[in-house]
Amino acid sequence: MTQELQLHIPDGINYECTGCGKCCTGWTVPMTPDDYDRVSSVDWGKESPRYAGQELFRELKDYEKKGTPYSHAIRPGGDGYCPFLVDNLCFVHGQYGSKFKPSMCQLFPYCFNETPSGIYATVSFVSMGVLYNSGKSLTEQRDYLEEKLKAFQELYPDHHPNWSDLKLAVGMPMTWDDYLVHEKQLVSLLQDRSVSIEERMLKGSDYLCSKLAAGSPAPSMPTEPCLKKLDKHLLVALHKMYFPSKPLGKGECDFNNLRFFYQFLYQSPKLAFPTQKFSFEELQEIDWPSGDPEIEDLLYRYFFSRIFGKLYFGAGFGQLSLITGFHHLILILGLVKLQAKAWALTREAPIVSLLDVITTVRELEKRLGESRLGGYEAAVWELLMQSRSRVRRVLASV
């Protein structure tokens, strides 16, 4: 069945490897049993003295293996980089070719999501080539993407997400065809480059919420920063998921209801950064470069990619309703701005730069791929993220 589904490729998204090596750090490279048998069969100490006496692989823990095709992982070096990264090139690839590398490395940065109307291809914004929109457009790489899709299907033969329980909002079921109509409008609004990315996202919220109550006017945009206590604590909880200030253990990158309510009742809402904590007021003092074409383009491509790839609602993310999933994207936009301001603040800059935003989006993309949302947590999100007044307050305050 999967083989017969049409492959959809997004317009306006380019990718070509820049050879920077940055994709090979900051996360565990998992290996299937076949990957492990193939790569570990080589005496790497004989290939290069740099590997003599090194333990290059480890077995995954039970919770890491669960629900995945992986059994082992490559151990990162002391600098956090893959030990096979040599002069910004893959040593495994150089010695034995691209097909010898772990499956995950062969697929990166391409991603695929199966839906009732076909398979949607996207790319990971962990890649610097993707972030800078380098190289040929994905639409010119169809044959190559078809090859990558076959490799993905071999690696994940049971990847058939359940899209049967779609909702516009809680208690409001929606068909897949209904969704495609809504997505077309959301993408049209997102592509209106005559207004800021914030305005485009809020127009999307207004459109979706108008389907709940026909003729309901949009709430006015606050003229002054006016985050409420619950708004701040929700942002802090999401920030802990997506921008942790320390290495995370099992389940710590997931949203936890008990942790959230404890935080709301007893803790001061500050955003933790690797070196210190920042109040919302401190971050509001840093200027955001409104209208910067490179930053606007990066953020447009990032949110367009998640919408095109169906990676923000339903089976694409926590079985959330469409409105809650889209509002989560708006809150993510707020968090991106806050985190980029924190990067600017740590280097004592008065205004956010493109590099601050690039660093932030790379961090976010890694954590989104690792985060999980259970049924109870999703129910709390449905309660907290339905409000379009809340998302407006957030964007007005960051």
VENVEN-V485242 format. One line per field, one symbol per residue. ss: DSSP state (2 for helix, 1 for strand, 0 for the rest). phi: phi as a letter, one per 30 degrees, with the letter a starting at -180 (. if undefined). psi: psi as a letter, one per 40 degrees, with the letter a starting at -180 (. if undefined). A space follows every 10 residues. Layout:
ss = ???
phi = ???
psi = ???
This chain:
ss = 0222001110 0001000000 0222100011 1122222222 0002222022 2000001110 0222200001 1111010000 1100110011 2222220222 0022222001 1111100111 1110000222 2000001222 2222222222 2222200000 0000001110 0110022222 2222222222 0000002222 2222222222 0000000000 0000000022 2222222222 2200000000 0000002222 2222220000 1100001102 2222001000 0022222222 2222222200 0001000001 0222222222 2222222222 2222220000 1002222222 2222222222 0000222222 2222200222 22222220
phi = .dddddccbd diccaadcid iddcbjadcd bdededdddd dddddddadd cdidccbbdd dedddeibdc bbbdddddci dddddbhibd ddeddbjddd deeedddecd bbbdbdckcc cbbddddddd echdiddddd ceeddddddd dddddbdcdb eccdcdbdbe ibdbdddedd dddedddedd ddddbddddd dddddddddd ddbeiddddd dedbebdded eddddddddd dcbddbecce idccdcdddd ddeddbcddb ddbecaccdd dddddddcde idddddddde dddddddedh cbahddaihd dddddddddd ddeddedddd ddddddchcd bdcedddded ddeddddddc dbbddddddd deddcddddd ddddddcb
psi = dddeiihhhi iehihhhefd eeefieihhi hiddddddde ehgddddhed eheiheiihi iddddheiei diihhiidee iheehhfeih dddddeidee iidddddhfi iihhideahh hiihedhddd defiaiidde fddddddddd dddddgdegg ihfefihdih egihiddddd dddddddddd egeeiidddd dddddddddd edghehiiii hheihfhidd dddddddddd ddgieihiah eeeihhdddd dddddeihgi hhideaihid ddddehihgh ehdddddddd ddddddddef feibedgefi iddddddddd dddddddddd ddddddefie iiiddddddd ddddddddde iihidddddd ddddedhedd dddddee.
